Amino acid sequence: MFRTLLVVAFLALGCSDASTGSEPGPGSTLDGAIPERPSPGVNQYTLMQQVDGVEVARTFQLHVPPTYDGNGSLPLLFAYHGADGVGLDFVGQFEATVSRGEFVGVYPDGIANSWNVEREDSNADDIAFTTDILSFLDGIPGLDTARPVAVGFSNGAALLHKIAIESNVFAAIVPQASQLLVDNPPRAGGGRVSVMQFMGTADGLCPYGGGMGILGYNYMPAEASAAAWAAHNGCDATASERRVGEHLRMEWEGCAAGYRVIHYRLNGVGHGVPPNVDGGTEARIVEFLSEARGGS
């Protein structure tokens, strides 16, 4: 049984600490107070969730622009770390995107530094954790909680596939370095979601050609994973292809209701994503998520 209870703490990290991913300084507070609005920079919140009958503290970081004042309507970008990672890993990656006011970053932390896909160290219901984060953020002024989008790496990417299959939380996802599992494809009648997938052909943990990978997971071939999302979204059966440097960009066009499915085949790349794919990996991701969020 899983149950998220309440927000119990707020931690203001401050811009200078957040930019380096360091621990909060002596001036930080942890007094149980929930402010009407967060401070510019990175703020940490704590939820209590019941996992295996025990209440466990769950944390997430809220990364807001330096110009944030509680006005306007800023969209949300969730980011899920890989195994052994933490949410703060994304602060530097999305610093420019957040500073421009394109998104507010939401960076959850997995229990035992992992996400519960099926066989990880955590038994938490991470879909419930995500929806409860959204419920809390819905009460903060200046944030637009409608149609959030998300990125994920490795274990975090596997969780994104799971969330998209089992819920309608996100309008668009960008899973990197993990494709769909053979035993958990998109479900008939399930919600649709725009997908941009990045996979390296030399990945030894989540094999590009499919089959048994890390923790004994049975993966779809990477391109079949993207094609499965395309079929689910009512897209064309065949993808268009375009060379982008040494890599290949594939897109299944003609999708229903403006959804999109894009796959990047990263030739010779292992378990990771280079920063310069297609003229700039982050730029392509943010562009895709912004456009997908604005669609139907």
N, C-alpha and C positions, 0 to 999 in steps of 0.2 A: 504494500500500500504506500502510495506517495501523496504527500500533501504539503503545499507551500503555505506557510502560516502568515507571516507579516514581515514588513521591513523593520529592522531593529536598529540600524546604525547608518550614519553618514560619515564619510571621511573625506575631507577636502585635501587633495594632494598638492594642489597648486601647479601653476604652469611650469616652473623651473624643474621641480622634481619629476613631473610627468614626462617631460621631454627626454629625460635620460632613463626612465623606467626605474628610478631608485625608490627606496623606501621613503615614506613620509617623514618630514623633518620634525623638530621639536615643537613647532607651532601648529601642527596638525591636531585636529580634534576628533574624538570618537565618543560622543556624549549621548547618543540615542536620539538626537534631534533630527527631524527631517525638514530641511529648509523648503521654503516656498519655491525656490529655484536654485539650481546648482551654481557653483562658481565657475567662471571661465577657466578652461583647462580640463584636467582630469579629476573626476569625483568618483569615490568608491562607495557603493552601497552593499548592505548585507541583508539577505533574506534567510529565513529559517525554513528548511524543508525537511519533512519526515522521510527518512530513507531506511528501509528495513526496521521500522519501529523506533528509530532513533532520530532526534532532531539534530540536523546538521546545518552549520552556517554555510551559506552559499554567497559568493561575492560576484559583483560585476562592476566594470568601470564605465562611467559615462563621460565621453570626451566631447566637450562643447567648444565652439569657437571663442576666440578672445573678445569678440564683439557681442557675445550673447548677453541679452538683457531681459529675457523673458517675453519679449514681443516677437511677432512673426510666427512662422510655422515651419520649423526645420524638420526634414525627413530623417529617418533612422536607418543607420547601417550597422547591422550586427556582424561581428567577426568572431569565429570560433577557432581557437588555437589547435595545434596538433598535440599528440601525446607528449607529455613532459613539458608542455608550454604553459603560458599564463596569458590572461587577457591583455596585460600591459605590453606584451610583445607587439601589439598592433599600433601602439601610440605613435611611434616614429614612422611607421609605414603610411598611416593616414593623416599625419600632421598637416600636410599641405591641403588635403581634401577638406578636412574639418575646418582649418583656418579660413578657407575661402567660403565657408558656409554652405557647402554643397550637401553635407550630411552631418549629423551628430553621430559619433561613434558609440556603439554599445558593445563592450567586450567582456563577455561572461567568462568565469573561471570554472573549469571542470573539476569534479571531485577526484582526488588523487592525480590531478593534472591530466585527466582523460575524460572522454565522453562515453556515455553508455549506448553503444551501438548494439552490442550483443554479448561480447566476450571480454570487455575491458574490466579494469579494477573497480569501476564505479557501478553501482546498481541504481543510481538515481534516475528519476524520470526527467530527462533533460528537455523534453518537449514541454512538460508542465512548467519547468523552470523558466523556459523562454516565454511562455504565455503569461506567467506571473510577472516577469520583468516588464512586459508590455502593459499589463494592467496597472502596475505602479507608475510607469512613465506617463501614462495617460493623464495623470493628475498634475504633471509638471507643466507650467505655462511655457509657451513658445516651442513646444515639441509637437510634431505631427506623427501620431502613432498609426495612422492609416497606411496600409501598403508598405510595411517595412521590407527591406531587402537584406541580403546576407552574403558573406564570403566565408569560406572555411578551408583549412589546410589539413590534409592527411586525415587523421582521426576526426578532426572538425569538419572536413569535407564529407566524410562518411555520415556524420550526424546530419549534415544539411540534406543529403539525399533522403535520409530517414524522416526528417521533419517535413520535407516537401511531399513525401508519399503519404504520411500518416496525419497530416493536418493541412490547413489552409493559411498558415501563419504568414508566409513570405510571398511577395509578388514576384521576386526573382532571386536566384541563387547563383553563386559562383564557386562550385567545388573545385579545389585544386589538389592534385595528387591523390585522388581516390574516386573510383567510379562506382556504379551501382553493383550491388551483390546479386548473384544469380537467384537467390531465394527471396529477394525483396524488390521486385520491379515495380514501376508505377502501376497503380491499381485502376481497373476499369471503373469509371464513375467517380474517381478521385479528382481532387482539384488540380487545376493546371498551374504551371509556374514557368516563367522564362528561365533558361539555363545557359550558362557559359561555363564550359568545362575545360580545364587545362590538365594534360597528362603527358608525361615523358615516356618515350619509347624504351628507355633504358632503366625504368623504374623496377627495382628488385623487390620492393615491398608490396606494391599494388601493380602486378604485371600488366603491361599495356595490352598484351594479347589475351588477357583473361586467365582464369585458373586459380589455383591455390596460392594465396599470398600470406601476409603477416597475420598471425594469430589463427591461421587455418581458415580464413575467410575465402570463399569461392567467388571470385570477381568475374563480372562480365568482361569481354573485350572492351577496351575503352571506347572505341568508335560505336560498338553495339550499344553501350550505355547511353551515349548521346542520341543514337537513333531510337532507342526505347522512349526517351523523353520526347523526341520529335513525333513519334507515332501517337503518344499519349496526348500531345498538343495539337493533333490534326495537321501536322506539317507535311510537306512533300516527302515522298519516300526516299528520294535521292538528294544528297547534299551537294551544293555547289562548293567548289574548292578554289582556294587562292593561296599562292605561295607568299609567305611573309618572312623574308630572309631565308634562313635555313629550315624554317618550320612550315607547317601547313594549317591554314584556317579553313574549317568546314562549317557551312551553315545550311540548315534545313529550312527552306523558305516556305511561304504559303501557309503559315500556321493559323489556326483559328484565333479570332478575336485579338490579333496583334501580338500574340506570344512569339518568342524567338528561342531558337536553340542553336548554339554555336559551340564548336569543339576545336580546340587548338592541339594539334599533334606536335609535340615538342621533340623533334628528332635528336636523338643522342643524349637527351636530358634524363637524369635519374629522378630520385624522389625529391623534387623541388621544382620551382618555377623561376626562370631568369627574369630580371627586372625590365628587360628591353624587348619583350615579345611584341611584335606588330607595332613598333614605334613607341612603345611604353606600356608595360603590363598594367600598371595602376591606372593610367589614363584610359585604357580600353575597358577596364573593369568598371570604373566610375561612370564612364560614358554609357556603357551597357545598362548598368543598374538605374541610372537616372532616366534613360529612355524607357526601360521596362516598367519602372514605377509610374511613369506618366501615361502608360497605355491602359487599355481596358482590362 
